Structure formats: C-alpha cells, structure tokens
Amino acid sequence: MPHRAAIVGAGHTRFGALAEGPRALLRGAVEEAFSSIDRGVDRTAVGEVFLATLGFGGWQIGNSSTVLSEEVGVAGAPTTRVENACASGGFAIRAAVGALATGTADLVLVGGLEKMTDVTNARRRYWLGVSGDTEWERSAGLTFAGVYGLIASAYLDLHHLGREALAEVAVKNHENGSLNPNAHFQKRVERAQVLRAPRVADPLGLYDCCPVSDGAAALLLTRADLARRYTDTPVYIDGIGAGSDFLAVQERPDPTRFRATRRAADEAFRSADRSRTGISFLEVHDCFTIAELLALDDLGFTEPGAAAALTLSGATARTGRLPVNPDGGLKAKGHPIGATGVSQAYEVFRQLRRAAGARQVPGAETALTHNVGGAGATAAVTIFSAG
Ligand code: COA
C-alpha cells in the first residue's frame, strides 16, 4: 500500500445490554483510546473524525458525528458519519486511512457506536431490517436471520453438510468470548446444546445468531512514518480493500458466495503485498454462524464448502493453525452494528501488542479483519502487522 497507516491508541466499552446511553458509550471508548497512547497526545492534534453508526432507534440520525467530536473535546475538527450497516466500522477505518493518505489530517479519530437494547421488540425488528433490501426481502417479511437461514440451507445442500460445522462455530466463539471481559456473552456452550436450541430461522437456532448489543469502540490512527511519535508499539495497517454487491441476495448469481468479500480481500492482499499463508489470525464477520464459513471461503482461506471441515478439525480455535475470532466474534462478543468493525481492529491492536490477556493468540504477528454490511451487500477487509 503506498500510504501505510498505524493505530496508536484504541478503546472499547463492554458489549451487552448496558445502562449507558450513546454519548456515555462513546466517551468511554474514546477516553480509553486517548489514555492508551503511551506518550500522550494533545487533542487539538486530531484533524479529522469519523463516526460509524447506523443510528439504531433513531437517536440522532442527522449530524450524529458531531456528537462524537463534542463529547470527547475535539469539537471543531471536520466530522463525518459513515454508514454501511454492519460494515460501517470497516468503511470508517478505510475513510480514515484515505484522509491520512491525502494529507488532510495527521491524526484521525474513528468511533463506532450502537445503542440497540433500549427500544421495543417491534422497533428493534424495524431497525434491524432497514439495512436489508426493502422492495423484496423486507416486503416478504424476511429478517436478517431469515436471509442468512436461506443462505445456510443453500450452502449445506450444495456441499452435502449437516449443522455440525455451524454448531462448532458457536461453540468455539462462545469459548473465546468466555475469555473476553468485554464480551456480551462470557459463557461456554456445548455442541449438543447448540443443536437442540430453538430454531430462529431454519437451519439456524438461537446459538447460531449474534445477539442484539449496545457498545462502542474507538481508534486513533496516524501515518506510519509518524507513529513512533505516539508509541513504540504501533499496529500498522498494511492493506485495505472494499467491495459491494446487489443489495438483494436474489439478484446474485450464487447466494452461497459473497462477491463483496472476495473483491475486498483481493484488493487488501494486493495492496498489502502479502499472501494468505502470512496471516496469523482472522477477525471475521460471524453475524450468524454460516457467515463465518462463508467468510473463510470468500476470503480465500478455503475452497468453497471446505470451511466446514477446517472448522470441525479445530484449526480455527484460538490455539489452532488459523485462529478465527479470538475475541468471541459477533456471536459471543456481541454486535452493536456501527461498533463492530472498529471493535475488530481494537482486538487486532490488543493481540499484536501481546496485550490480549487470557485470549492472546500465541505468536500473533499479522491479522486480517473482515466486516460485512447486511447479507453481503458491502464488505471491508483490512490487513495489519505488528510492524
Ligand atoms: N446467542 C445466545 N444466547 C442468546 C442470544 C444469542 N444470539 N440471544 C439471546 N440469547 C439468550 C439470552 O441471554 C436469554 O438467556 P436467559 O434466558 O438465560 O437470560 C435468552 O436467550 C432469551 O433472550 P431474548 O433477549 O429474549 O432473546 P430473543 O428471542 O428476543 O432474541 C434473537 C434472540 C436470536 C432473535 C436475537 O438475539 C436476534 O435477533 N439476533 C440477531 C440480530 C441481528 O439480526 N443482527 C444483525 C445481523 S446482520
């Protein structure tokens, strides 16, 4: 990548059903990000601000990014809301890298936020639905669980698979979440418990779904050549890619492949000049367990359908050959929509600085994050290294 960037500070709230409102959540994440900068920083140095949020519940749809800048003492800096549904965070990081590359700022603040649990069930369904295709999927009554359930059925049929690999994704990610003090669910589950749980959208059951969570995360980014002004242990962004697809899954030639992910991954690997074998661990977008299998295939780590066998082999466990979602993923850590992509980069920041505590991936030197909007309509992929 012609202009590498670096993360020099990062913060994260707990994810879950929380008492705090949106402003307090943002403050919590950003204050931790500022205080994590080893050599300190004058806030007036922040030259650009991006806020990733859907605005769930309609708390502040217009001009919401100014809430971030005013809450954390950088009012005056240019601010922009980035909204690509569940991929908002990944695209906000991409926007920050762009701002650093064009020289509009030397230090950029990225916040990710969603407050989801303080609305009624009916309004929750509405706000979860707004990022799906309105003309066909929503009018047919399809929820995201419904769309991913249809994709999962097609995937299992095509590759002659049972539900075991889906269940194994849930077991693994709950196990990882049990080691993450910020995770929404910090409880282990057994494969039999996952398989017999109530169905939400066949073949997906309760434990195949991410929860509805509140939470925020924040990053401070600078140009790679400036990073050591702030810290001796920056985490570098070596490559970044993004893509999109038809909004409605029915318009796509193959519902079991996410072309947005494939395009984003190809661009990210090309710009990082790195191969798949050079990645220590992955943070992928497992909003439903099937999505983790799709991610492994579409990111190019497995042939189509082979993600199931890789998962069942234990290779994607935290201590396996290719750890996936050591923070618990969306499945167990939680999925506050706009915060998720930023949270994935937070996990990479902790892991590559060897500061992930009980969930540390042994020997992690490089990582990839994968953030998807809706059922594959948008995707952002980022590749990181410890420097
Ligand atoms: N995974 C594991 N356990 C879950 C869970 C999940 N996703 N969601 C809820 N639970 C547990 C709760 O902790 C609670 O346990 P308890 O009885 O021991 O306290 C129990 O299940 C019931 O919780 P409740 O909040 O009443 O569940 P619900 O039926 O209202 O919602 C889902 C469950 C799966 C429908 C909901 O979490 C959901 O809609 N998830 C998908 C969100 C989504 O679509 N996001 C966008 C993705 S693109």
Residues whose N, C-alpha, C, O or C-beta is under 5 A from the ligand:
A	BS01	COA	L128 F144 A145 L206 Y207 C209 C210 P211 V212 C287 K331 G374
